[in-house]
Amino acid sequence: MDGQTYTVTSIGKGAVKNCKKLTSLTIPESVVKIEKGAVTGCGKLGKITVNGNTLKTVQKGAFKGVKAGAKVTVYAKDQKTFDKVVSMLKKGGLKNAKFKFKKKN
C-alpha cells in the first residue's frame, strides 16, 4: 500500500475464509496471534507451515473446516516450544492434523 511495507502480527477472523482451492498456507514468524475463525472453510488446505518460535496465541476455532489429516510443519527452537505450539494448534481446530518438528533458532 502506497509503497509501504507492513508486518503481519495477527491473523484475524475471516482472514482466510472459504478458499476452496487453497492447498497450502505459511504462517510467518511475525505472527503472534491467530484469532477464532481466522482460517475457515478451506477443505483442500492440507499443508500448513508455522514458524512457532514467536506464536503466542491460537484461539479456539481458529482453524475450522481444514482438510482432515492436514500436514503441519512447525519450525521451533526446541521440542518444548514445538509441543506448546502443537497444543495451541490442536485447541485451535487442528485435532486431526499430522505434526512435524523442524528445528529453527
VENFENHU-V408224 format. One record per pair of residues at least 4 apart in sequence whose ideal C-beta (glycine too) atoms are under 7 Angstrom apart, sorted by the first residue. I is the first residue (numbers start at 1). J is the second residue. Records with the same first field share a line. If there is no record, write none. Layout:
BEGIN
I: J / J
END
This chain:
BEGIN
7: 30
8: 28 / 30 / 31
9: 30 / 31 / 32
10: 31 / 32 / 33 / 35
11: 15 / 31 / 34 / 35 / 38
12: 35 / 38
13: 35 / 36 / 37 / 38
14: 37
15: 38
16: 22 / 25 / 38 / 39 / 42
17: 40 / 41
18: 41
19: 42
20: 43 / 44
21: 44
22: 42 / 44 / 45
23: 44 / 45 / 46 / 47
24: 47
25: 39 / 45 / 48
26: 49
27: 31 / 49 / 50 / 51
28: 51
29: 51 / 53 / 54
31: 55
32: 54 / 55 / 56 / 57
33: 56 / 57
34: 38 / 58 / 59 / 62 / 92
35: 59 / 62
36: 59 / 60 / 61 / 62
37: 61 / 64
38: 62
39: 62 / 63 / 66
40: 64 / 65
41: 65
42: 65 / 66
43: 65 / 67
44: 67
45: 66 / 67 / 70
46: 67 / 70 / 71
47: 70 / 71
48: 70 / 72
49: 73
50: 55 / 72 / 74 / 85
51: 75
52: 74 / 75 / 76 / 81 / 82 / 85
53: 76 / 77 / 81 / 104
55: 85
58: 62 / 88 / 89 / 91 / 92
59: 92
60: 91 / 92
61: 92 / 93
62: 92 / 93
63: 92 / 93 / 94
64: 93
66: 70 / 93 / 94
68: 96
69: 96 / 97 / 98
70: 94 / 97
71: 98 / 100
72: 89 / 94 / 97 / 98 / 99
73: 100 / 102
74: 82 / 85 / 86 / 99 / 100 / 101 / 102
75: 102 / 104
76: 81 / 82 / 85 / 101 / 104
77: 81 / 104 / 105
79: 83 / 101
80: 84
81: 85
82: 86 / 101
83: 87
84: 88
85: 89
86: 90 / 99
87: 91
88: 92
89: 94
90: 94 / 95
END
